[in-house]
Amino acid sequence: MPILKGLGVADSKMSRAGTLPLRSSRNPFEEASGLEEEEAGERETLPNGTSCRRRATLEKLAGLAPFRLGRTPGRRAGSPGDGQPRSFLGRVLTPGIRRSSADFGFLARLQGARAHGDEEAAGEAARRLAFLRLGRGPKPRRASLAERVVPAGEAAPEPPPKVPEPPKMKEPLSVLEILSLIQQRELARADEHILELEAEELASSGGGAPGPPKAEGAGGGRRARDVALLYEALQREMWALVRETLAGPGPGAGAGPGAVAQLGQVLVQEEAADGRRGPEAARKLRARWAEAVARAARERLEAAAPGAPGGLAGQLEALRGRLLEDMGVVRGRLAPSYPAGLGAFGVYLRGYHGALAEWIGTAARRRLQLADRYALLHWHNQVYPREVLGLVDMVALENGELGPLLSPGTLRGLEDECVTDVKAQTRAALLRVLQEDEEHWGSAEDRSSSLAQDVCELLEEHTERAPRISQEFGERMAHCCLGGLAEFLQSFQQRVERFHENPGVRELLPDTYISRTISLVNCGPPLRALAERLARVGPPESEPAREAAAGALDRVTRLCHRILTDLLFQELQPHFSKLMRRKWLSSSEALDGIVGTLGAKALALRRMQDEPYQELVAELHRRALVEYVRPLFRGRLRCGSARTRSRVAGRLREDAAQLQRLFRRLESQASWLDAVVPRLAEVLHLEDTPSIQMEVGMLVRDYPDIRRKHVAALLDIRGLHHTVARHEILAVARDLELSEGGTLSPPRDRAFFADIPVPRPPFCLSLPLFLGRLSLSRLACLPWPRPPSPSPSRPRAQH
């Protein structure tokens, strides 16, 4: 019975030390335990002659020397000596010896069998003792040893001082106990015991570096396998903890910061151990931890993206939300739990950045629609740097900035695909819009055209999105759209010319024709502004495309203005034909008709936009004055007397003032035309030659296109035929032409006298004056007419 009690006490202590039942027959540690137990049972023999197998009874184990409590002198014959190998149970229960996985499995099964037998024996003994105690009565009290030795009445001697017991050796944990610590997430403590076990294995193998299990030596090989399996289990729990702490509320989050702190402590311990192991045997758990963080980040991002609505743009928005959510968890809860030397926040940020780069790279390699490419480029260049990286602490990174999500070559390829698709799509869309609008040009329905608005919307959709991605991409897109716009405007010009060349449209739909022409002119300003804006944004090589677009719009505007002006002056022509006649001097009927018609038609023209309207009104102003002055230079009036010249000059001034008021009301900006008629009136009204010379000089200065023939026509109208004064005035005009560069033609919008033809005066030679200027010697050289020679007379007939 003492042997059984001793065995029971030892086993109970071992149970309190952390013994756990075996979990499953598939556990690698149990498999190793079973193999070692069978080997130990086959090769070891108990002192009483029985074999130490799994089914050994307690009676057969009673003679073992290590389990005989109180028998110190001598050993029983057959017990193992100092030089012999220690028995299996002796090795297990000897203090200071680590129980392997095989030993622990054997004792666990042995303890279960022994407990069942002890319960039966204890019950039988209790029943017998209870029966004997009934007949014997209570047990008498025995005197203590001190009472028997010391006489009565004397004080008992002081007890001897207690000798301090030697400190108990801490018993190492078994492999399964270390595994139990790992499963309970006591990672730092488990790693300490694994490092001790690894050190024992290193010492038993002769001081070599730890590595894979060796074939020679059963004990050394078993320890190496145990260390390897324990490290695998430890890493599984560590990486599972990394995943769980990122997944939000759950087992990992429930473990609290303590589990994360233990994970960080394991990384610090292993990094220190790697320094002792050397570079070849280092386990590099810190690098594997970073890889585990990257895997967890990849799983988190892949789980967030597929279910997001809205195509690629919606997936990118879901990724942004997941990134901000997880990085908030890392910043607020996880990173502070790690040791400061690990740089946990930077490791997590790099892990998410790498996982995101992999996801976006996969998306960029797919065949994407144009809208998805825009979304991907904008998210890569703007959203991620500003709304994700801009909200995290980049100072936490140890190795500087993060790399780009996509390589420059990939970004350039995406931009090239966008430019190509935009060029093809806008060309087809612009031609379709032009064709649809052209179908309504010849209809009787008076509807406003939305051609310019549709064109601007088609192009601005791309020219506004591209600069938000990057400045360089915005320049390329502006150049692409400007080229498409120039091509469209050239086609637009050709179709407008064909429309105006069709006489049937003008005759059948006169009112609608004018309205349609005004609508075509109104397309110019917004399209011109778009071309100018694209040229400013685009690269320098965009200038030829801008000039082509502006030239096409200028030709369309001039054509439409000419059509409208011709139609208006066809209606005004009867009134202009009444000018510069005798009746015109006494009646304002002709000019009143001109002013009334222009004022009425200007209301319809006011629907034109400001820029082309100002150009049209300026042209009307110039054309009206040209048509007003044209009859004067044709010589309809002859002012031989001063009174007539005064009346004509006064009438010219009155008409000029009335026309000036009209065009001011029409908001004409051609103020340079206001002085032309009054100056002509002054040339006709003045009498002295110097004053006339001064007025002619001012005319030539203000209107460089005036010629001497125009001045000569004015002198003919006022009846100035005196040769000396006429030549002096014309000489002034000639000198000013040469000094002012009059040989150069002025711009079209500043030409006035160039549109006024002057009829050639009839050739008239004054013979007395001509003869007086010739000398007599020259007169002698002139051929004089000879008298007709007499014709030979017919001879008379002789009789």
Backbone hydrogen bonds, N-H to C=O, Kabsch-Sander energy under -0.5 kcal/mol:
donor,donor_aa,acceptor,acceptor_aa,energy
5,K,1,M,-2.9
6,G,2,P,-2.9
7,L,3,I,-2.5
8,G,4,L,-2.7
9,V,5,K,-2.9
10,A,6,G,-2.6
11,D,7,L,-2.4
12,S,8,G,-2.5
13,K,9,V,-2.3
14,M,10,A,-2.0
15,S,11,D,-2.2
16,R,12,S,-2.1
17,A,13,K,-1.3
18,G,15,S,-1.3
19,T,14,M,-0.7
19,T,15,S,-0.9
27,N,24,S,-1.6
31,E,27,N,-2.3
32,A,28,P,-2.0
33,S,29,F,-2.0
34,G,30,E,-3.0
35,L,31,E,-1.9
36,E,32,A,-2.1
37,E,33,S,-2.6
38,E,34,G,-2.1
39,E,35,L,-2.0
40,A,36,E,-2.9
41,G,37,E,-2.9
42,E,38,E,-1.6
43,R,39,E,-1.6
44,E,40,A,-1.8
46,L,50,T,-2.8
49,G,46,L,-1.7
52,C,44,E,-1.4
53,R,51,S,-1.6
56,A,53,R,-1.4
61,L,57,T,-0.8
62,A,59,E,-1.2
64,L,61,L,-1.5
67,F,64,L,-0.7
68,R,65,A,-1.3
69,L,67,F,-1.0
71,R,68,R,-0.7
72,T,70,G,-1.1
79,S,76,R,-2.3
84,Q,81,G,-0.5
91,R,87,S,-2.4
92,V,88,F,-1.6
93,L,89,L,-2.4
94,T,90,G,-1.1
97,I,94,T,-1.3
100,S,98,R,-0.5
104,F,100,S,-2.1
105,G,101,S,-1.6
106,F,102,A,-1.9
107,L,103,D,-2.3
108,A,104,F,-1.9
109,R,105,G,-1.6
110,L,106,F,-2.6
111,Q,107,L,-2.7
112,G,108,A,-1.3
113,A,109,R,-1.6
114,R,110,L,-2.3
115,A,111,Q,-2.2
116,H,112,G,-1.3
117,G,113,A,-1.6
118,D,114,R,-2.5
119,E,115,A,-1.7
120,E,116,H,-1.2
121,A,117,G,-2.2
122,A,118,D,-2.6
123,G,119,E,-1.7
124,E,120,E,-1.8
125,A,121,A,-2.2
126,A,122,A,-2.0
127,R,123,G,-1.5
128,R,124,E,-1.6
129,L,125,A,-2.3
130,A,126,A,-1.7
131,F,127,R,-1.3
132,L,128,R,-2.0
133,R,129,L,-2.0
134,L,130,A,-0.7
134,L,131,F,-0.6
135,G,131,F,-0.7
135,G,132,L,-0.5
136,R,132,L,-1.6
137,G,133,R,-1.1
148,R,144,S,-1.7
149,V,145,L,-1.7
150,V,146,A,-2.4
154,E,151,P,-1.3
178,I,174,S,-2.1
179,L,175,V,-2.4
180,S,176,L,-2.2
181,L,177,E,-2.0
182,I,178,I,-2.0
183,Q,179,L,-2.5
184,Q,180,S,-1.8
185,R,182,I,-1.8
186,E,181,L,-2.6
187,L,185,R,-1.3
190,A,186,E,-2.1
191,D,187,L,-2.6
192,E,188,A,-1.7
193,H,189,R,-1.8
194,I,190,A,-2.2
195,L,191,D,-2.4
196,E,192,E,-2.0
197,L,193,H,-2.7
198,E,194,I,-2.6
199,A,195,L,-2.2
200,E,196,E,-2.4
201,E,197,L,-2.3
202,L,198,E,-2.3
203,A,199,A,-2.5
204,S,200,E,-2.7
205,S,201,E,-1.6
206,G,203,A,-1.1
207,G,202,L,-2.5
221,G,217,G,-2.2
222,R,218,A,-2.0
223,R,219,G,-2.2
224,A,220,G,-2.2
225,R,221,G,-2.2
226,D,222,R,-2.6
227,V,223,R,-2.8
228,A,224,A,-2.4
229,L,225,R,-2.8
230,L,226,D,-2.5
231,Y,227,V,-2.3
232,E,228,A,-2.0
233,A,229,L,-2.4
234,L,230,L,-2.7
235,Q,231,Y,-2.5
236,R,232,E,-2.2
237,E,233,A,-2.1
238,M,234,L,-2.2
239,W,235,Q,-2.8
240,A,236,R,-2.1
241,L,237,E,-2.1
242,V,238,M,-1.9
243,R,239,W,-2.0
244,E,240,A,-2.6
245,T,241,L,-2.3
246,L,242,V,-0.9
246,L,243,R,-0.6
247,A,243,R,-1.0
253,A,248,G,-0.5
254,G,250,G,-2.8
255,A,251,P,-1.4
256,G,253,A,-1.0
259,A,255,A,-0.6
259,A,256,G,-0.8
260,V,256,G,-1.0
261,A,257,P,-2.6
262,Q,258,G,-2.4
263,L,259,A,-2.1
264,G,260,V,-2.4
265,Q,261,A,-2.3
266,V,262,Q,-2.4
267,L,263,L,-2.0
268,V,264,G,-2.0
269,Q,265,Q,-2.6
270,E,266,V,-2.8
271,E,267,L,-2.0
272,A,268,V,-2.0
273,A,269,Q,-2.2
274,D,270,E,-2.4
275,G,271,E,-1.1
276,R,272,A,-0.9
276,R,273,A,-0.5
277,R,273,A,-2.2
278,G,274,D,-2.0
282,A,278,G,-0.8
288,R,284,K,-1.8
289,W,285,L,-2.2
290,A,286,R,-1.8
291,E,287,A,-1.9
292,A,288,R,-2.4
293,V,289,W,-2.4
294,A,290,A,-2.1
295,R,291,E,-2.4
296,A,292,A,-2.5
297,A,293,V,-2.5
298,R,294,A,-2.4
299,E,295,R,-2.3
300,R,296,A,-2.2
301,L,297,A,-2.5
302,E,298,R,-2.6
303,A,299,E,-1.7
304,A,300,R,-1.1
305,A,301,L,-2.0
308,A,305,A,-1.7
313,A,310,G,-0.6
314,G,310,G,-1.1
315,Q,311,G,-2.0
316,L,312,L,-2.5
317,E,313,A,-1.9
318,A,314,G,-2.1
319,L,315,Q,-2.4
320,R,316,L,-2.1
321,G,317,E,-2.2
322,R,318,A,-2.4
323,L,319,L,-2.7
324,L,320,R,-2.4
325,E,321,G,-2.3
326,D,322,R,-2.8
327,M,323,L,-2.7
328,G,324,L,-1.6
329,V,325,E,-1.7
330,V,326,D,-2.6
331,R,327,M,-2.5
332,G,328,G,-2.5
333,R,329,V,-2.7
334,L,329,V,-1.7
335,A,330,V,-3.1
337,S,334,L,-1.2
338,Y,334,L,-0.9
338,Y,335,A,-0.8
342,L,339,P,-1.5
343,G,340,A,-1.1
347,V,343,G,-1.9
348,Y,344,A,-2.5
349,L,345,F,-2.5
350,R,346,G,-2.5
351,G,347,V,-2.2
352,Y,348,Y,-2.5
353,H,349,L,-2.4
354,G,350,R,-2.7
355,A,351,G,-2.2
356,L,352,Y,-2.5
357,A,353,H,-2.4
358,E,354,G,-2.1
359,W,355,A,-2.0
360,I,356,L,-2.8
361,G,357,A,-2.4
362,T,358,E,-1.9
363,A,359,W,-2.0
364,A,360,I,-2.5
365,R,361,G,-1.3
366,R,363,A,-1.0
368,L,366,R,-1.0
373,R,369,Q,-2.2
374,Y,370,L,-2.3
375,A,371,A,-2.3
376,L,372,D,-2.6
377,L,373,R,-2.8
378,H,374,Y,-2.7
379,W,375,A,-2.4
380,H,376,L,-2.4
381,N,377,L,-2.5
382,Q,378,H,-2.4
383,V,378,H,-1.5
384,Y,379,W,-2.7
386,R,382,Q,-2.0
387,E,383,V,-3.0
388,V,383,V,-0.6
388,V,384,Y,-1.2
389,L,384,Y,-2.6
390,G,385,P,-0.5
391,L,388,V,-1.1
392,V,389,L,-0.9
394,M,392,V,-1.1
396,A,393,D,-1.4
397,L,394,M,-1.4
411,L,407,S,-2.3
412,R,408,P,-2.5
413,G,409,G,-2.1
414,L,410,T,-2.2
415,E,411,L,-2.4
416,D,412,R,-2.5
417,E,413,G,-2.2
418,C,414,L,-2.0
419,V,415,E,-2.6
420,T,416,D,-2.5
421,D,417,E,-2.4
422,V,418,C,-2.6
423,K,419,V,-2.4
424,A,420,T,-2.1
425,Q,421,D,-2.9
426,T,422,V,-2.8
427,R,423,K,-1.6
428,A,424,A,-1.8
429,A,425,Q,-2.5
430,L,426,T,-2.9
431,L,427,R,-2.0
432,R,428,A,-1.9
433,V,429,A,-2.3
434,L,430,L,-2.4
435,Q,431,L,-2.3
436,E,432,R,-2.2
437,D,433,V,-2.2
438,E,434,L,-2.4
439,E,435,Q,-1.3
440,H,437,D,-1.2
441,W,438,E,-1.3
442,G,438,E,-0.6
443,S,440,H,-0.7
447,R,445,E,-1.2
454,D,450,S,-2.4
455,V,451,L,-2.4
456,C,452,A,-2.5
457,E,453,Q,-2.2
458,L,454,D,-2.2
459,L,455,V,-2.0
460,E,456,C,-3.0
461,E,457,E,-1.3
462,H,459,L,-1.1
463,T,459,L,-2.4
464,E,460,E,-1.8
465,R,461,E,-0.6
466,A,462,H,-2.2
468,R,464,E,-0.5
469,I,465,R,-0.6
469,I,466,A,-1.6
470,S,466,A,-1.6
474,G,470,S,-2.0
475,E,471,Q,-2.1
476,R,472,E,-2.2
477,M,473,F,-2.3
478,A,474,G,-2.3
479,H,475,E,-2.3
480,C,476,R,-2.1
481,C,477,M,-2.6
482,L,478,A,-2.4
483,G,479,H,-1.9
484,G,480,C,-1.8
485,L,481,C,-2.4
486,A,482,L,-2.5
487,E,483,G,-1.9
488,F,484,G,-2.1
489,L,485,L,-2.6
490,Q,486,A,-1.8
491,S,487,E,-1.6
492,F,488,F,-2.4
493,Q,489,L,-2.5
494,Q,490,Q,-1.9
495,R,491,S,-1.9
496,V,492,F,-2.1
497,E,493,Q,-2.3
498,R,494,Q,-2.0
499,F,495,R,-1.9
500,H,496,V,-2.1
501,E,497,E,-1.6
502,N,498,R,-0.6
502,N,499,F,-0.7
505,V,502,N,-0.6
506,R,502,N,-0.8
507,E,503,P,-1.9
508,L,504,G,-2.4
509,L,505,V,-2.0
513,Y,509,L,-2.0
514,I,510,P,-1.6
515,S,511,D,-2.0
516,R,512,T,-2.9
517,T,513,Y,-2.2
518,I,514,I,-2.2
519,S,515,S,-2.0
520,L,516,R,-2.2
521,V,517,T,-2.1
522,N,518,I,-2.0
523,C,519,S,-0.7
523,C,520,L,-0.8
524,G,521,V,-1.6
527,L,523,C,-1.3
528,R,524,G,-2.8
529,A,525,P,-2.7
530,L,526,P,-2.1
531,A,527,L,-2.2
532,E,528,R,-2.4
533,R,529,A,-2.3
534,L,530,L,-2.5
535,A,531,A,-2.0
536,R,532,E,-1.9
537,V,533,R,-1.9
538,G,534,L,-2.6
542,S,539,P,-1.9
543,E,540,P,-1.6
546,R,542,S,-1.9
547,E,543,E,-2.5
548,A,544,P,-2.2
549,A,545,A,-2.3
550,A,546,R,-2.8
551,G,547,E,-2.6
552,A,548,A,-2.0
553,L,549,A,-2.0
554,D,550,A,-2.5
555,R,551,G,-2.2
556,V,552,A,-1.9
557,T,553,L,-2.6
558,R,554,D,-2.8
559,L,555,R,-2.1
560,C,556,V,-2.4
561,H,557,T,-2.7
562,R,558,R,-2.5
563,I,559,L,-2.3
564,L,560,C,-2.4
565,T,561,H,-2.8
566,D,562,R,-2.6
567,L,563,I,-2.1
568,L,564,L,-2.0
569,F,565,T,-2.6
570,Q,566,D,-1.7
571,E,567,L,-1.0
572,L,568,L,-1.3
573,Q,569,F,-1.2
575,H,572,L,-0.8
576,F,572,L,-1.8
577,S,573,Q,-1.8
578,K,575,H,-1.1
579,L,576,F,-1.4
585,L,581,R,-1.0
585,L,582,R,-0.5
586,S,582,R,-0.6
586,S,583,K,-0.8
587,S,583,K,-1.3
592,D,588,S,-2.4
593,G,589,E,-1.9
594,I,590,A,-1.7
595,V,591,L,-2.7
596,G,592,D,-2.5
597,T,593,G,-2.1
598,L,594,I,-2.3
599,G,595,V,-2.2
600,A,596,G,-2.0
601,K,597,T,-2.4
602,A,598,L,-1.6
603,L,599,G,-0.6
603,L,600,A,-0.9
604,A,600,A,-0.6
605,L,601,K,-1.7
606,R,602,A,-1.2
607,R,604,A,-1.2
608,M,605,L,-1.9
613,Y,609,Q,-2.5
614,Q,610,D,-2.9
615,E,611,E,-1.7
616,L,612,P,-2.4
617,V,613,Y,-2.9
618,A,614,Q,-2.1
619,E,615,E,-1.9
620,L,616,L,-2.5
621,H,617,V,-2.7
622,R,618,A,-2.4
623,R,619,E,-3.0
624,A,620,L,-2.7
625,L,621,H,-1.9
626,V,622,R,-2.4
627,E,623,R,-2.6
628,Y,624,A,-1.7
629,V,625,L,-2.4
630,R,626,V,-2.0
632,L,629,V,-0.8
633,F,629,V,-1.6
634,R,630,R,-0.9
635,G,632,L,-1.2
636,R,631,P,-1.3
639,C,717,I,-3.2
640,G,638,R,-1.0
645,R,641,S,-2.1
646,S,642,A,-2.1
647,R,643,R,-2.1
648,V,644,T,-2.6
649,A,645,R,-2.3
650,G,646,S,-2.3
651,R,647,R,-2.3
652,L,648,V,-2.2
653,R,649,A,-2.1
654,E,650,G,-2.1
655,D,651,R,-2.4
656,A,652,L,-2.2
657,A,653,R,-2.1
658,Q,654,E,-2.2
659,L,655,D,-2.5
660,Q,656,A,-2.1
661,R,657,A,-2.1
662,L,658,Q,-1.9
663,F,659,L,-2.3
664,R,660,Q,-1.7
665,R,661,R,-1.9
666,L,662,L,-1.6
667,E,664,R,-1.3
668,S,663,F,-3.0
671,S,669,Q,-1.9
673,L,670,A,-1.4
674,D,671,S,-1.4
676,V,673,L,-0.9
677,V,673,L,-0.5
679,R,675,A,-1.9
680,L,676,V,-1.7
681,A,677,V,-2.2
682,E,678,P,-1.8
683,V,679,R,-2.1
684,L,680,L,-1.7
685,H,681,A,-1.9
686,L,682,E,-2.5
692,I,688,D,-1.7
693,Q,689,T,-2.8
694,M,690,P,-2.3
695,E,691,S,-2.3
696,V,692,I,-2.6
697,G,693,Q,-2.2
698,M,694,M,-2.0
699,L,695,E,-2.2
700,V,696,V,-2.5
701,R,697,G,-2.0
702,D,698,M,-2.5
703,Y,699,L,-2.4
706,I,703,Y,-2.0
710,H,707,R,-0.9
711,V,707,R,-1.7
712,A,708,R,-2.9
713,A,709,K,-1.9
714,L,710,H,-1.8
715,L,711,V,-2.3
716,D,712,A,-2.1
717,I,713,A,-2.0
718,R,714,L,-2.1
719,G,716,D,-0.8
720,L,715,L,-2.7
721,H,719,G,-1.4
726,R,722,H,-1.9
727,H,723,T,-2.5
728,E,724,V,-2.1
729,I,725,A,-2.2
730,L,726,R,-2.5
731,A,727,H,-2.1
732,V,728,E,-1.6
733,A,729,I,-1.7
734,R,730,L,-2.4
735,D,731,A,-2.8
736,L,732,V,-2.4
737,E,733,A,-1.9
738,L,734,R,-1.9
739,S,735,D,-2.4
740,E,736,L,-2.6
742,G,737,E,-4.3
744,L,741,G,-2.0
750,R,747,P,-1.6
751,A,748,R,-1.2
755,D,752,F,-1.2
756,I,753,F,-1.5
766,S,764,C,-0.5
767,L,765,L,-0.9
770,F,766,S,-2.3
771,L,767,L,-2.9
772,G,768,P,-2.2
773,R,769,L,-1.4
774,L,770,F,-0.6
774,L,771,L,-0.7
779,L,775,S,-2.2
780,A,776,L,-2.1
781,C,777,S,-0.9
782,L,778,R,-0.8
782,L,779,L,-0.7
